[in-house]
Amino acid sequence: MKIICIGRNYAEHAKELGNDVPESPVIFIKPDSAVLKKGLDFYIPEFSDDVHYELEVVLKISKVGKYIQKERAGDYFNEIGLGIDFTARDLQSELKAKGLPWELAKGFDGAAAISNFYPKGDFDLKNLNFSLNKNKTEVQSGNTSMMLFSPEEIIAFVSKYFTLKKGDLIFTGTPKGVGKVAENDILEAFLEGNRVINLRIQ
């Protein structure tokens, strides 16, 4: 299983980080070891003093595909969930300044907290609401209508380069409002008003 992540897929988030709005999807990958096991707390790694949360809709690939056409892309996932892409922002900024890849800042152990998955047919994927609370205060609120690249466009683009396999996960990008976590913070993620992630920071 691989975790494919889309960066800068919400214009306001790109702007809040001082990045240009991309003309095609920005791709990076997390290893499967980045998945935070359910029921465990998230531990801030010793190599970062500035870890940020980034809430995202996650697609779960249901069958093998390569060079998938946008019109058929919906056939390649049956379930969705939410995920928190934890990012060591200080390390990422250092790597970007040197023109180096981001993986150390994005792919460390526990850097992908993922909810359970739910049938996509239960939702309107073109108008899907999701949000994140930190210590009972809403810090992120997004809707899939705000995506620069739709799930189908993402799948078509990614599959030009990587064969998608059953069980692969695609993080589809985060809306504005990302921010730093601190010890004892509680993060709660909501999908159409239903809490699907409840996580303590250590």
N, C-alpha and C positions, 0 to 999 in steps of 0.2 A: 504494500500500500504506500502510495506517495501522497503528499499534501502539496497541492499547487495553489499558490496565493496570487491574488490580483492586487496590485498596488494602484493607488490614485484613481479609483473607479468612481469616486464622488468628487465633483469639482470643488466643493467647498472644503473638503479635507485636503485636497492637493494645495489649495491656496493657503490653508492655515499652517502648512509645513513649508511654505515658500517654494513649492514645486510648480512647474508648468503643468497645465492640463494636457494629458497625453493624447496622441492621435490614434494610438493602438494600445492594447492592454499591456501593462507593465507586469512582468512575471517574475516570481521567485519561488523557491521550493523549501519546505521544511521536511526534515526526515521523519520517519514514523516514530522515532524516539522522542519527538517533541510533544507527542500527545500526553496530556496530563490525565493520569488514571482517575476515573470517576471516584468521587468520595475523598480525594486527597486535596489538601490545601496547596496553594501556589506559593513557592518559596522564591523570594527575590534573590537572584544569583549574586555571588560575591563580587563578580566582575563589573557590576553596574550600580550606579546610584540614581538612575533615571529610567526605570522600567515603566512603559506606558501600556494601557489597555487599548485595544481596537476591536470593537464588536463587529461581527460580519455574518451574513447569511452564508451557510455552507451547503454545497451540493454533494450528494453521495452518488458516485457513478455506479450504474447498475449492469453495464456490459462493456465488452471490449470494443474500442473504436479507434479509427485512424482516418484522417482527412474527412472528418464529419461535416456534412453540409449544415448550414444554419437551420434550414427548414426541417432537418431530421434530428437536430441536437436534443430536442425535448424527449426523444425516445431513449436517451442514454442516462437519464437519472429519474428515479422514482420517489426519492425521499430528500427532504431538506432538514436542516437544523440551524442552530446558531453556534458560533465559535468566537472565542476571544483570542486574537492574535497578540500575544505579549511581545513587546519590542524593547530591547535595550537601546533607548534612543540616543544616549551618550555615545555608546559604541557604534551605533549606526552612523551617526554624524561624523565620527572620526574616520570610519571606513569610507564613507561617501567622499569626504574631503580628499582622501588619497586615491580616489578612483577605484576602490576595491569592492568586491561583492559584499552583500549585506548578511550572508548566512549566519555569521557568528552572532549577530544581533537579533536574528529572527528564528533561528533553528535550534536554540539550546533546549535542553531537557525541560519539559513542562510548559513550553512556550505556546502550546495550542490546547486551550481548554474547550471541549466540545460537548454540546448538549446531546440528548437522545435525538434520534431522527424520526420524522413524521411524514406520512404520505403527502406528496406534493399536491395531490388532488384535493386536499382539504383547504387549500389556500389559493388566493389570486396572486400568482407570482409577479404580476405586473403592478400590483398595488399592495405589497406586503409590508406591514408595519413591524418594526423591531426597535428595542430600546435597551439601555443599560443604566442601572442605578448604582451609584457608589455611596455606601452608607445612607441609603434610603433617599438620596437626592438624584434625580435624573441628570445624567451627564452626556448621554448620546441618544439621539432619536433619529431613525432613518426610515426610508421607504424605498422599495426597489424601483419605483418610478424615477428616482433620482440618479440611478446608475447611468454612467456614461456608456457602458457596454453591458448588454443584457446577458442572462445566463446562457442563452443560446449562442450569442455572439462569442462569449468567452469560450465555450466548449468547442465551437468551430475553429477559433483561433489557436487555442492550446493544442488541439489534435493535429494541427499541421506539423507540430514539432515533437510532441510526445504521444505515444500510443496510450490512450486511456484504458485503464483496466478496472474490472469490477472491484469496488471497495475503495478506489481512489477518492480523495476529498478535494473539493475546490472551494477555497475561501474567496468570496466574491468582492471584497473590498469594504472599507469602513467609511461611514459618514463623518462629518466634522464632530469635534468635541472630545477627541482623544486627550488623555492626560495621565499624569503620574499616579502610581499606586504606592502605598505606604503600608508598613506593618500594621496588621489588625483591621485593614479595610475589608469591607464586605462588598462584593460585586454580585449583582443580580441582573440577569438578562431575561428579557421578555419578548416573546413571539406572539404577536397579535394579543397582547395583554396577559398572556399566560407565562408564568415564570418557568424557565427551562434550565437556567444555570443559577446556582447559589454557591458562591466561592469565597473563602477567606484567604487573605494575603498574609504570609508569614515572613 
